[in-house]
Amino acid sequence: MNNKSKSLYYSFLDGIFASIMTGFTMNYVVPFGLVLGAKNLHVALLNALPQLFSSIVQLRTAEMVDKLKSRLKIITLFVFLHGISYLLIILLLFVPREVRILWFIFLTTLSSVLTSIAAPAWWSLMSDTVDKDKYGEYFAWRGKILGFVSLVSSFIAGWFLGVIKDKFTGFVILFFSAGISRLISGYFISKMEDIETKISPEKAFSYIEFIKRGKKSNFVKYVFFVSLFNFAVFISAPFFSVYMLRELKMTYLEYTIVTLSTALAGLLFLPFWGKTADKIGNVKVIKVTGLLICLLPILWIFSKNFFYLILINGFAGYVWAGFNLSTVNFIFDVESQETRTRCVGYFNFTNGMFIFLGTMLSGWLATHLPALVNESKLLTLFLLSGILRTVIIFVFKDKFYEVKKVEYVETKDFLLTVLGVKPVLDFSKDLFYPLFHRLNKE
């Protein structure tokens, strides 16, 4: 086994325990906040402040890597600190009840900042560890396995919260366990090979210089598309949990089932998206899935039925899996090794700032919007988010382009493929064969 193979092996083990951490926490930040008495403003802050401070620190990640000349040292240090930040959740047992929500917002922000410092260096290191022509296939395979671990962990967390009588203590146990898992993942990261990064002072550039390239740079235009799109997404994203738990009065088990339908669908279709992105390009996938993502919040308007919500969340997982995979892989295609850490940091900063703005706006809108849709302010918020997403998709549809050589497929035909209506791509025939066979018979 060569050094790169060993690194991928240890990275996979790291991913197992990192996924357990994610399963125990990702879908339960807002529910924990509600147990602690969070109002709409607190819900917005739980989502916005981590984005704000995480974005700011990533501006300096490239400089940290240049000074230490080691991406692995940066990653290992801050992953361990990330794990410790989750262990600090135990402090909530000792602070006055009325300020627990404020402490939880602080700990959530601290946790996000620590992992965000490591993120650009991790993606940069992985991009040099994985073969360039296998990005889509490898990360789809990795995401499928680790996503399943996260799915199972999240289901266990939902079951645990459903059976434990003291919900506050239950959440503390979950987040503390997440910290232990993250420390274990940090140990495996430390065993990876630290591939030396090329430092080219002449290729260093500030964030202001990065932004000034906007009119000419394909990558900068792409960064602003993703950032503005996520601004529109986060107009509604923080409040789906609130809508399910507060307005629909779901139990924790019902809430877990609905949210996990998203993750399950994403897992099932990741191989399809990985092969698709490698074959026809990431940009085509981003634009088509982005168009379908515009519909997602609007679909919540039409029914409160539990099984209907499982269905539309499953569809959400399917299209978001393609969008998320391709948005990351596009960065690997565009940037060179010398500039990749810096560009990932600048991308994350810009994206994070727009998410922060969208989230803060969502907190204000959730309180002040008129209840125009089904007498619900939150459903009105979902509709507004869907409209804004659609506007941004059409404004940017021709602003950035594919940089690698790929097969050409008409956007209309690919959209029909994604919807399972038309077998444009060879491997989609296998994926949707039963449906095609029935349609042909009819």
C-alpha positions in Angstrom: 0.0 0.0 0.0 1.6 3.3 -1.1 1.5 6.5 0.9 -1.5 7.9 -0.9 -3.5 4.7 -0.4 -2.7 4.8 3.4 -3.8 8.4 3.6 -7.1 7.6 1.9 -7.5 4.6 4.3 -6.9 6.8 7.4 -9.1 9.6 5.9 -11.9 7.1 5.5 -11.6 6.0 9.2 -11.6 9.7 10.2 -14.7 10.1 8.1 -16.5 7.3 10.0 -16.2 9.0 13.3 -16.7 12.5 11.9 -20.0 11.2 10.4 -21.1 9.9 13.8 -20.4 13.3 15.2 -22.5 14.9 12.4 -25.3 12.4 12.9 -25.5 13.3 16.6 -25.5 17.0 16.0 -26.4 18.3 12.5 -30.2 18.0 12.7 -30.4 18.7 16.4 -28.9 22.2 16.9 -32.2 24.0 16.4 -34.3 21.3 18.3 -31.8 21.7 21.2 -32.2 25.4 21.0 -36.0 25.1 21.2 -35.6 23.0 24.3 -33.5 25.8 25.8 -36.3 28.3 25.0 -35.1 29.7 21.7 -37.2 32.4 20.1 -37.1 33.2 16.3 -34.1 35.6 16.9 -32.2 32.9 18.7 -32.9 30.4 15.9 -31.5 32.9 13.4 -28.4 33.5 15.6 -27.8 29.7 16.0 -27.4 29.6 12.2 -26.0 33.0 11.4 -23.2 33.6 14.0 -21.4 30.3 13.2 -21.5 31.3 9.5 -20.2 34.8 10.2 -17.2 34.0 12.3 -16.4 30.8 10.4 -16.3 32.8 7.2 -14.0 35.5 8.6 -11.4 33.1 10.0 -11.1 31.3 6.6 -9.6 34.4 5.1 -6.4 33.6 7.0 -6.2 29.8 6.5 -3.9 30.1 3.5 -1.4 32.3 5.4 -1.4 29.8 8.3 -0.6 26.9 5.9 2.2 29.0 4.3 3.7 29.8 7.7 3.6 26.2 9.0 4.2 24.7 5.6 1.9 21.9 6.6 -1.7 21.4 5.8 -1.9 18.3 8.0 -0.7 20.2 11.2 -3.5 22.8 10.7 -6.1 20.1 10.1 -5.1 17.9 13.0 -4.8 20.8 15.6 -8.2 22.3 14.8 -10.0 19.0 14.5 -8.9 18.1 18.0 -10.0 21.6 19.2 -13.3 21.1 17.4 -13.9 17.8 19.4 -13.1 19.6 22.7 -15.6 22.3 21.9 -18.3 19.7 21.8 -17.2 18.3 25.1 -17.7 21.8 26.6 -21.5 21.2 26.2 -21.3 19.7 29.7 -20.9 23.3 31.0 -24.6 23.9 30.3 -25.4 21.7 33.3 -23.9 24.3 35.5 -25.1 27.7 34.1 -28.4 29.3 35.1 -31.4 28.1 33.0 -32.2 31.6 31.6 -28.8 32.0 30.0 -28.3 28.5 28.6 -29.5 29.4 25.1 -26.8 32.2 25.0 -24.1 29.8 26.1 -25.3 27.2 23.5 -25.2 29.9 20.7 -21.6 30.7 21.8 -20.5 27.0 21.9 -22.1 26.3 18.5 -20.3 29.3 17.0 -17.0 28.3 18.6 -17.4 24.7 17.2 -18.1 26.0 13.7 -15.2 28.3 13.7 -12.7 25.6 14.7 -13.8 23.1 12.1 -13.9 25.9 9.5 -10.3 26.8 9.9 -9.4 23.2 9.1 -11.8 22.9 6.1 -9.9 24.6 3.3 -6.6 22.8 4.2 -8.5 19.5 4.3 -10.1 20.0 0.9 -6.8 21.1 -0.5 -4.9 18.1 0.9 -7.6 15.7 -0.3 -7.5 17.2 -3.8 -3.8 16.2 -3.9 -4.4 12.8 -2.5 -7.2 11.7 -4.8 -6.6 11.2 -8.5 -7.8 14.2 -10.4 -9.9 12.3 -12.9 -11.6 10.4 -10.2 -12.9 13.3 -8.0 -16.6 12.7 -8.8 -16.5 8.9 -8.5 -14.3 8.9 -5.3 -16.1 11.6 -3.3 -19.5 10.1 -4.3 -18.4 6.7 -3.0 -17.0 8.2 0.1 -20.0 10.3 0.7 -22.3 7.3 0.2 -20.6 5.2 2.9 -20.1 8.0 5.4 -23.5 9.4 4.7 -25.0 6.0 5.7 -23.0 6.2 9.0 -24.3 9.7 9.6 -27.9 8.5 8.7 -27.8 5.6 11.2 -26.2 7.9 13.9 -28.9 10.5 13.4 -31.7 7.9 13.6 -30.2 6.6 16.8 -30.1 10.2 18.1 -33.7 10.7 17.2 -34.8 7.4 18.9 -32.7 8.3 22.0 -34.4 11.7 22.3 -37.8 10.1 21.9 -37.3 7.7 24.8 -35.4 9.8 27.3 -37.6 11.8 29.6 -35.3 14.6 30.4 -34.7 16.2 26.9 -32.1 18.7 28.1 -29.9 15.9 29.6 -30.5 13.9 26.4 -29.2 16.6 24.2 -26.2 17.2 26.4 -25.3 13.4 26.2 -25.6 13.5 22.4 -23.4 16.5 21.9 -20.8 15.2 24.4 -20.7 11.9 22.6 -20.2 13.8 19.3 -17.1 15.4 20.9 -15.6 12.0 21.7 -16.2 10.8 18.1 -14.5 13.9 16.7 -11.4 13.4 18.9 -11.2 9.8 17.5 -11.5 11.2 14.0 -8.7 13.6 14.7 -6.4 10.8 15.7 -6.9 9.1 12.3 -6.4 12.4 10.4 -3.0 12.7 12.2 -1.9 9.4 10.5 -2.4 10.8 7.0 0.6 11.7 4.8 1.3 15.4 4.8 1.8 16.1 1.1 4.1 19.1 0.7 2.3 22.1 -0.8 3.9 24.4 -3.3 4.3 27.9 -2.0 4.5 30.5 -4.8 4.6 34.0 -3.4 4.0 35.4 -6.8 0.6 33.6 -6.9 -0.5 35.0 -3.5 -3.3 37.5 -3.8 -5.6 39.3 -1.3 -9.3 38.9 -1.1 -9.8 42.4 -2.6 -7.7 41.4 -5.6 -9.8 38.2 -5.8 -13.0 40.2 -6.0 -11.6 42.6 -8.5 -11.2 39.7 -10.9 -15.0 39.3 -11.0 -15.6 40.7 -14.5 -13.1 38.4 -16.1 -12.7 35.4 -13.8 -14.9 32.3 -14.4 -14.3 31.2 -10.8 -15.2 34.5 -9.1 -18.5 34.6 -11.0 -19.1 31.0 -9.9 -18.4 32.0 -6.2 -20.9 34.8 -6.4 -23.5 32.6 -7.9 -23.2 29.9 -5.2 -23.1 32.6 -2.5 -26.2 34.5 -3.7 -28.0 31.2 -4.2 -27.2 30.1 -0.6 -28.4 33.6 0.5 -31.8 32.8 -0.9 -31.7 29.2 0.5 -31.0 30.4 4.0 -33.9 32.9 3.9 -35.9 29.7 4.7 -33.4 27.0 5.8 -33.2 27.8 9.5 -37.0 27.5 10.0 -37.9 24.1 8.5 -37.1 22.5 11.9 -39.1 25.2 13.7 -42.1 24.6 11.3 -42.0 20.8 11.9 -41.6 20.9 15.7 -43.5 24.1 16.6 -46.3 24.4 14.0 -46.8 20.8 12.9 -46.2 19.5 16.5 -44.1 16.5 15.3 -42.5 14.2 17.7 -38.7 13.8 17.7 -39.0 10.5 16.0 -41.3 11.9 13.2 -39.0 14.9 12.8 -36.0 12.5 12.5 -37.7 10.4 9.9 -38.6 13.4 7.7 -35.1 14.9 8.0 -33.4 11.6 7.4 -35.4 11.0 4.2 -33.2 13.8 2.7 -30.0 12.1 3.8 -31.1 8.6 2.6 -32.1 9.8 -0.9 -28.8 11.7 -1.2 -26.9 8.5 -0.3 -28.7 6.4 -2.8 -28.1 8.8 -5.7 -24.5 10.0 -4.9 -23.0 7.3 -7.3 -25.3 8.6 -10.1 -24.2 12.2 -9.5 -20.5 11.3 -9.3 -20.6 9.5 -12.6 -22.7 12.2 -14.2 -20.4 15.1 -13.0 -17.3 13.2 -14.3 -19.0 12.6 -17.7 -20.9 15.8 -18.6 -19.3 18.3 -16.2 -20.1 19.9 -12.9 -21.6 23.1 -14.3 -24.4 21.2 -16.1 -25.2 19.4 -12.8 -25.1 22.6 -10.8 -27.5 24.5 -13.1 -30.1 21.7 -13.5 -30.1 20.7 -9.8 -30.2 24.4 -8.8 -33.3 24.9 -10.9 -35.0 22.0 -9.1 -33.9 23.3 -5.7 -35.9 26.5 -6.4 -39.1 24.4 -6.2 -38.3 22.7 -2.8 -39.5 25.3 -0.3 -42.6 26.0 -2.4 -43.6 22.3 -2.2 -44.0 22.6 1.6 -47.0 24.9 1.0 -49.3 22.2 -0.5 -49.7 19.7 2.3 -48.9 19.0 6.0 -49.2 15.2 5.5 -46.4 13.3 7.1 -45.8 11.0 4.2 -46.0 13.9 1.7 -43.2 15.7 3.6 -41.1 12.5 3.6 -41.5 12.4 -0.2 -40.6 16.0 -0.9 -37.6 15.8 1.5 -36.4 12.7 -0.3 -36.6 14.6 -3.6 -34.7 17.4 -1.9 -31.9 14.9 -0.8 -31.7 13.7 -4.4 -31.1 17.1 -6.0 -29.1 18.6 -3.2 -26.7 15.6 -3.4 -25.9 16.5 -7.0 -25.6 20.2 -6.3 -23.3 19.9 -3.3 -21.0 17.3 -4.9 -20.6 19.4 -8.0 -20.1 22.7 -6.3 -17.1 21.3 -4.4 -15.6 19.4 -7.4 -15.8 22.5 -9.6 -13.3 24.2 -7.3 -10.9 21.3 -7.8 -11.2 21.6 -11.6 -10.6 25.3 -11.7 -7.8 26.1 -9.3 -4.1 25.0 -9.3 -2.5 23.4 -6.2 -0.6 26.7 -5.4 -3.8 28.7 -5.2 -6.4 26.1 -4.1 -6.2 26.6 -0.3 -6.5 30.3 -0.7 -9.4 30.1 -3.2 -11.3 27.6 -1.1 -10.9 30.0 1.9 -12.1 32.9 -0.2 -15.0 30.9 -1.6 -16.0 29.8 1.9 -15.7 33.4 3.2 -17.9 34.8 0.5 -20.4 32.0 0.7 -20.5 32.1 4.5 -21.0 35.9 4.6 -24.0 35.6 2.3 -25.4 32.7 4.3 -25.0 34.9 7.4 -26.9 37.7 5.8 -29.7 35.4 4.6 -30.0 33.8 8.0 -30.2 37.1 9.8 -32.8 38.3 7.4 -34.8 35.1 7.8 -35.0 35.8 11.6 -36.5 39.2 11.0 -38.8 38.0 8.2 -40.1 35.0 10.3 -41.4 37.5 12.8 -42.5 40.4 10.5 -43.8 38.8 7.3 -47.6 38.7 6.9 -49.1 35.2 7.1 -50.1 35.2 3.4 -49.8 31.5 2.8 -52.1 29.1 4.7 -52.1 31.6 7.6 -48.5 30.8 8.3 -45.6 33.3 8.4 -43.1 30.4 7.9 -44.9 29.1 4.8 -44.8 32.7 3.4 -41.1 32.7 4.1 -40.6 29.4 2.2 -42.4 30.9 -0.8 -40.2 34.0 -0.8 -37.1 31.8 -0.6 -38.2 29.8 -3.7 -38.9 32.9 -5.7 -35.5 34.4 -4.9 -33.7 31.2 -5.7 -35.4 31.1 -9.2 -34.4 34.7 -9.9 -30.7 34.0 -9.1 -30.6 30.9 -11.2 -31.8 32.7 -14.3 -29.5 35.7 -13.7 -26.4 33.5 -13.5 -27.3 30.7 -15.9 -24.8 31.8 -18.5 -22.2 33.6 -16.3 -19.8 30.7 -15.7 -18.7 27.7 -17.7 -17.2 24.3 -17.6 -13.4 24.2 -17.7 -12.7 20.5 -18.4 -13.4 18.5 -21.5 -16.8 16.7 -21.1 -19.6 15.1 -23.1 -22.1 17.6 -24.4 -25.7 17.1 -23.4 -28.6 19.5 -23.9 -29.7 21.1 -20.7 -33.4 20.2 -21.4 -32.5 16.6 -22.1 -30.4 16.3 -18.9 -33.3 17.8 -16.9 -35.6 15.1 -18.2 -32.9 12.6 -17.2 -32.7 13.9 -13.7 -36.5 13.7 -13.4 -36.3 10.1 -14.6 -38.3 10.8 -17.8 -35.7 10.4 -20.6 -32.6 8.1 -20.7 -30.1 10.6 -22.2 -27.1 9.1 -20.4 -26.2 5.5 -20.6 -25.9 4.9 -16.9 -29.2 6.6 -16.3 -30.9 3.8 -18.2 -29.8 1.4 -15.4 -30.8 3.8 -12.7 -34.3 4.4 -14.0 -34.8 1.3 -16.2 -38.1 0.1 -14.5 -39.7 3.5 -15.0 -38.5 3.8 -18.7 -39.7 0.2 -19.4 -43.3 1.1 -18.1 -43.4 4.3 -20.0 -42.3 2.6 -23.3 -45.0 0.0 -22.8 -47.7 2.7 -22.3 
